[in-house]
Amino acid sequence: MRDQLARMILTKVAGPDPQAERARVHQTPGPRWFAPGSPIQRVHGDASMFAGGLRALLLQSMHPLAMAAVSAHSGYRGDPWGRLQRTSYFLAITTYGAVPDAEAAIARVRAVHERVRGANYRASDPHLLKWVHVAEVDSFLTAHQTYGANPLDAADQDRYVEQTAFVAGKLGVIDPPTTVAELRRTLADYQPELRGTTEARQAARFILVHPPVPWAARPAYGVLTATAVGLLPWWVRLPLRLPYLPLTEQTVVRAAGDGLTRTIRWALTSPTLGETAVKT
């Protein structure tokens, strides 16, 4: 049962042959950007990333230009699992992979960004790139500190932000934050630009209410979405018309989210799958 659950999760995240993807990331010889056990590897290798990833998507949708680009070009409705797999591979290869493979992945993403443009936005715009970056980093770190197996201390939280800034700089982000304090200030600086557009609310509804998830998995997915929403600040939820129930979230949702994250972690650390499969 443990292996079946792990394979069901991994085929959605990493594609039809997750073991081959894992070998590609972890077994290709060559130097890596980050040392084993470094903060970025600890955060990106934990099951809390599932909730963090959903939170990041909801938070990112609050920028009208970023959401316009996603709505027009990402194909998240037609191929949501493909988009998830591409994002997961990028995170895995830049966090754990050999440097040439990581650089090749960054070059591909930058080439795609150059082609994505509309009347009033360019995906390669450093300002939009920074928004996507800080929304991701804040979401991954928030989820890890809440549901991670081993939350980071203050120094390692700053180190995590600094390590993610290294990758962001290679993607074209100018002056990304390198400490938690800078991350919080950057998020605050973007707030006047954020609002809940029709496209953002439609994306939230697709992610939370009408996802392409089998009915048998809907209860677990419902816990995951409630967990992700519970990690969002109120100023994101109100424009997206998401519930804000502090008492329920601090008790029922927190307990359910913790239980689900532990279950995912248990499945993805099955001895027959090798070392922490979530790193795929």
Secondary structure as GFF3:
##gff-version 3
##sequence-region A 1 280
A	DSSP	alpha_helix	2	14	.	.	.	ID=ss1
A	DSSP	alpha_helix	18	26	.	.	.	ID=ss2
A	DSSP	alpha_helix	39	44	.	.	.	ID=ss3
A	DSSP	alpha_helix	49	60	.	.	.	ID=ss4
A	DSSP	alpha_helix	64	73	.	.	.	ID=ss5
A	DSSP	alpha_helix	80	96	.	.	.	ID=ss6
A	DSSP	alpha_helix	99	115	.	.	.	ID=ss7
A	DSSP	alpha_helix	126	147	.	.	.	ID=ss8
A	DSSP	alpha_helix	154	171	.	.	.	ID=ss9
A	DSSP	alpha_helix	180	190	.	.	.	ID=ss10
A	DSSP	three_ten_helix	191	193	.	.	.	ID=ss11
A	DSSP	alpha_helix	198	208	.	.	.	ID=ss12
A	DSSP	three_ten_helix	215	217	.	.	.	ID=ss13
A	DSSP	alpha_helix	218	230	.	.	.	ID=ss14
A	DSSP	alpha_helix	234	240	.	.	.	ID=ss15
A	DSSP	alpha_helix	246	248	.	.	.	ID=ss16
A	DSSP	pi_helix	249	253	.	.	.	ID=ss17
A	DSSP	alpha_helix	254	268	.	.	.	ID=ss18
A	DSSP	three_ten_helix	271	273	.	.	.	ID=ss19
A	DSSP	three_ten_helix	277	279	.	.	.	ID=ss20
###
